[in-house]
Amino acid sequence: AQSVTQLGSHVSVSEGALVLLRCNYSSSVPPYLFWYVQYPNQGLQLLLKYTSAATLVKGINGFEAEFKKSETSFHLTKPSAHMSDAAEYFCAVSDDYNQGGKLIFGQGTELSVKP
Amino acid sequence: EPEVTQTPSHQVTQMGQEVILRCVPISNHLYFYWYRQILGQKVEFLVSFYNNEISEKSEIFDDQFSVERPDGSNFTLKIRSTKLEDSAMYFCASEGTGDTQYFGPGTRLTVL
């Protein structure tokens, strides 16, 4: 069965510092992996996705993630945090290569950015 | 840019009452989903829907739940007899081609 583990329910960084949000997955087949962001009182917005093309994936707002099969990881990074990055971030996995497959989400990581 | 919309944004109901949560997916999308997020917990899959029938449902999606696409634009989730534990944020999502699910802003359901 697929699963996603996000290490750290809450991460706090200073403005301008590196953001690193950790995600490890478990899947019996090569997965599709996603990062979504949820701003307060809003829905989930796709940041980026990995679908077996390049292992380093670039997304919106300066975020990127690297798929590492040997480590079963898909960590999200951003070189320099902005105050506007404060939100909840969810990693998700799907093993259905066709349309219509459900997403399995991690617990989420709340990112705080200090001035 | 097309987006998924959901109504109402907040629904308060008494235990045992029926509720219908409404979603308008992105037009030309073919796959539709409902997820829920209980406060402080992870987002959980409820059900997927394609070609006017359920494709997959989770253990949560018991006989109290049903989905419908009544008119080719709306996608609804009905909870027949609400329980306290149904209180959650319910998200609708739709998917076209491209492996990406687009989520609506959610409906917060409060069962008293």
Interface residues (C-beta under 8 A of the other chain):
Chain A: Y32 F34 Y36 N41 Q42 G43 L44 Q45 L46 K49 T51 F90 A92 S94 Y97 Q99 G100 G101 K102 L103 I104 F105 G106 Q107 G108
Chain B: V4 Q6 L30 Y31 Y33 Y35 Q41 K42 V43 E44 F45 S48 Y50 S55 E56 S58 F91 A93 E95 G96 T97 D99 T100 Q101 Y102 F103 G104 P105 G106
